[in-house]
């Protein structure tokens, strides 16, 4: 007969089985306390975000809303685009010029279509003094006319020159037909002479200032522009003029242009 406490006895076997169960239970409890899956846990028992096929949550998106649709514009999307509904600007004679006016009243120089050489100012009479007395005295450029202008704060006889193409204006300038800015054809400062010079946008008109007042100039528009004309800027703010430069940034933006130190041309028309 086997002793009750001897090895191989029923009591000894029951004791060994109880100890084994207690050890296994302790291991499971310690694993659960550490967040480890139990030995009999299946992959579906893991949280959704822990599954291999689960998409990670998008950072910065509140839990109660999903990501924006792919075609939604980002918050800082530019609202300025290309010229809409361009119409050729005509001069007082009804002749179509080299610029177009867009639906938002901005102006783009498009090509080198010939302008009518108009100098819209009264001819100078014999009762005023100045640099000229007749049109023949104005020979420093093509299409010179002796007209009444302002010099030294008063009226004077001044030479004014028109243009028909960009070639009449020289380097760094372009011919702007009458009707696009005022009623005369004139050479203006320009870093472009038409749409072909501006791959990212049109050759746009902006206005600078000198001692005579507003003067027209041209520069390429870009895909980074915040404005197309002064109408896009706040007239009550100090930055009320749309210009093709901003300090530390690219593209056109609303700014306050400093006045030029000298009038252009040398005397006010």
C-alpha positions, 0 to 999 in steps of 0.5 A, a space after each residue: 500500500 502506498 503512503 498518503 504523502 509518498 510520491 505517486 500517491 493520490 494526495 501528492 498528485 492532487 497537491 502537485 496539480 493545485 500548485 501548478 494551477 496556482 502558478 499558471 493563474 499568477 502568471 496570467 494575472 501578472 500579464 494582464 496587470 502589465 497590459 500584455 495579452 493573455 496566452 489564449 487572446 485572439 488578434 480580434 481582441 486587441 483595440 482597433 487602433 492596434 490592428 495591423 490594418 487599422 489606419 492611424 488617426 490624422 493628427 490635428 483632426 478632432 475626433 468628431 470630424 474626419 479629414 477635409 475632402 481632397 478637393 477642399 481649398 486650404 485655409 490660406 488658398 490664394 483667391 487671385 487668379 488670371 484675368 477674367 473676361 479680358 476686353 481690348 482697351 480702345 483709345 479715343 479714336 476707337 483703335 484697339 491697343 495693346 492692353 486688355 481690361 479684365 472683369 475686375 478692372 485690372 489691366 494686363 499688357 498683352 502684346 505689341 499691337 501698334 498704338 496711335 501716337 496720341 499726346 492728349 494735352 493742349 498745344 502750347 501758345 505763345 504766352 507761355 515759356 518753357 522748353 519749347 515753342 513748337 512741336 519741331 523743338 521736341 526732337 529727343 524722341 519720336 512723336 514729340 509735341 509741345 504742349 501745356 504742362 506743369 513745371 515749378 508749380 505753374 504752367 509751362 510749355 513742355 515736350 511730350 512724346 508718344 509711342 506706337 510700339 515698344 521699340 520706341 521706348 528703349 530698354 526697361 520700358 514698354 509702350 502703353 496705348 492710350 485708354 489703358 491708363 490715361 488718354 495718351 500713348 506713352 512709354 512706361 517702366 516695365 519688366 515685361 512687355 506682354 503675356 509671353 514674358 510671364 509664364 506664371 501670369 499676365 504682365 500686369 499694370 500697377 501704379 507707383 507715385 512720383 512728385 507728379 502723382 500716379 505713374 503706370 508701370 508693368 511687371 509679371 503677375 505670379 501664382 502667389 499674388 494676393 491682389 490684382 489691382 488697388 481695388 483688392 486693397 483696403 482704401 482705409 489702410 496704409 497698405 492700399 496699393 497693389 504692388 509686385 513686391 513685398 519685403 520678405 515675400 513673393 508675388 503681388 501684395 497690398 503695400 504703401 509705395 514710397 514716392 519716387 524722388 523725382 517726377 517722371 517725365 522730368 516735368 509733370 504733364 
